[in-house]
Amino acid sequence: MEINVQFKKGVLELCVLVLIHRKERYGFELVQQVSNYVQVAEGALYPLLRRLVTEGRCTTYLQESTEGPPRKYYKLTANGEQYMDEMLKEWNQFVNDVSSLLEDGATHE
């Protein structure tokens, strides 16, 4: 089943923040990890990562790689951690509200 593009756009930032929170990662690694759950184009992720850095939610550093040039890794800042926590609360509330609406709609129709 194809997932609505707007659903993906809405949740991509939260997915990226959670993955970086779990482990500092480089861009292509993030694409691979997100794609394990939600199919996403590589080109959709890099503008998001640049914005997170610009907004002070992430920092970057280069690390040497045995498989080619150095890789740019992303790390959450304290601001990014707080932002992720807020987004998680909002997401959980949103999911609960939508689930309630769908359940109520199914039983009251």
C-alpha positions, 0 to 999 in steps of 0.5 A: 500500500502506498502511503500518502506523501503528505503523511510522510512529509509530516512525520519525516522530521520526527523520524530523523530526530529520533534516529539521530537521538538514538545514534549519531548518523550520516545522511545516507545512513539516515535515508536507509534507516528511515526507508526501513519503515517509510519509503523516502527519497534521498533528496527529501532528507538533505534539505531537512538536515540543513534546516535542522542545522540552521535552526540549531537543532543539530550540529555536524562533524566530519569523520573519516571513512574506510569506504571513501571520503569523510562523512558528515555526521549529525548530532542533536543539540540540547535544543534539538533534544527538547524539540524532539521531546515536544514533537513526540508529545504532539505526535502521540496526542495527534495519533491518539486523537485521530484514532479516537475519531476513527473509532468513534466514527466507526461505532456511531455511523 
